[in-house]
Every structure is written in C-alpha cells, then in structure tokens.
Amino acid sequence: MCAECYDYAGHIVWQFFAPELWRRFTILLRRHLARELGLTQRVAAEHVRLQFAKVAEFQRRGAVHFHAIIRLDGVSETEEFPPPPADAGERELIAAIRSAARATAFEAPLVPGEGTRRILRWGVQLDVRSIVRREGLGGALSDRAVAAYIAKYATKATEDLDGRADGRAHVRRLKGTAELIAEDDADGAYAFLGKWSHMLGFRGHFSSKSRRYSVTLGSLREARRRWRLDRIIEEAREEGHEIEEVLVVGSWSFAGMGWLNEGDRALAMDAARAAREWRDARRVQFNTKEGEKDD
C-alpha cells in the first residue's frame, strides 16, 4: 500500500458516514422491492416486510464492510414470522438488493481544507447469496446456521487489522487523520469524529437489526433482569429470609440549566481555552512526526 497515494481522509469520511449510507440503503430497498413486485410502496407494505440483521467487520487495511442477513416476511396479526406471499420471493428480493445498493449515495460534508465534497457509495464488491434451507428440517431454516453466520463476523474486531509494522503505521495514520479532521472542524459536521478515532472513524454499532427480525434487545434485558431477581428471591428463601414487597417511588424535577454563578462560568471558559491550546499543540506535534517519517 502506497502511503503517499492513499486517500486517508476519504477513508475516514466513508467510515464516519457508513451508518448513514446503510440507513439510506434500507429506505431505498423497500422502494425497489415494491417496484420489483409491481406495487406502490404503500401497498407493498401491506403484504411484505423487510427484516435484517447486520454486523460490521474490519478488513486488514482498516476499512469496514458489512455482512447482513435480509429476510422477507409476510404480514400477519397472528404469526410471529409469517412467510411472504408466493409472488414475493428470492428473485425479487435479490434484484431489489442489487438495484438499491447501486442507487444508494450520500454527499458527505466538506472536509476542512478541501474544495470538493465526496459522494459516498457502496463498493463494487457486492456479494448477494441465498441462505439455503438444510434438508431434514421440514423446510425450516436452521437457527444455528443463521446464528453461526452472524457470530462469525460479530466476534471480529479491530484486533484483526494488519499487525505488521507497516500495517500498524497505516492504522496510526488513520487514527491521526481522524483526530486532525475533528480538531480542524471543531464546530462542524466532524466535531465528534475524534471520539471515534479508536474505531478508525466508524461510529456505528458492530451489530444491529430491524425491530421484527427477532426478539428485541429490550425484551432480552427484561428477561435477564427477571432471571436475576428470581435467583435472588430463591436464594433468600433457601436461607430462611421472608420476602417483603417494597414500593419504590422515584420522581424528577427540573432544577435549571447553565452555570450556577459567574465563577463556574469563568472556570469552564478557562478549561475550554486550555483544551483548544492542547489540541493545537498536539496537531503541530503530529505533523512534525509525520514529516520526520517521510524524510
């Protein structure tokens, strides 16, 4: 990899707005599916629902890409995961995925010091495959097969990045670029980019899903809470303790906003000024080190 030729700023900008690109893709996918079915989007929504589970994986060069399972469900008030209508199948879904991916684009905010905005799109390496049902399951899809596919990529993290010396230098350059863009655009669209420098600019969740893809995270948290509570009660009863009902009432009231006095305000302003001076000094130090490496 040529460090002088590589577009480090473009890499960081793409990572930073990759979640927005995915959001736009899911919107377009519903529109393109309706078109493949020959229906309006409103009518299509009354017959089919798109569900997905997505995980993000870092390549060795530090670029994130997505793996997603996209499922087409029917609409039912009684069934939890109803099958789609017969005329909404694999062919229509694959065609909609491909066309929606090609059409998805996002114009990123201008990076300070540059004169051209970047148009972000998905890469050409779009690989769409069908998940084949295994024999002997009565036509049902194996939950283990789906879980294994998601888990394979969900367990990968930035530790999978290139660990060679030149690879580590590449990662450091990406992190430094993210921090510099954030410092140069402290009040703009990239103001919070610095807090994601450890993720090479990627600010999305490593795993996400549509609400009806499976059980919700809220229901899982509630199930864990109830399980822990039941264990505590069971252990208390085994030790001979009596269980009493306790009513907990919590309330909040608005106390105000801003600084309590001028002294607090002055301290906050001094802290902000010191932070800006520290960022400026760090930027100079970073540029100096990069210049020495180039020499």
Beta strands, then each sheet from edge to edge (+ up, - down):
strand 1: 48-58
strand 2: 64-74
strand 3: 105-107
strand 4: 119-121
strand 5: 207-209
sheet 1: 2+ 1- 5+
sheet 2: 3+ 4-
end
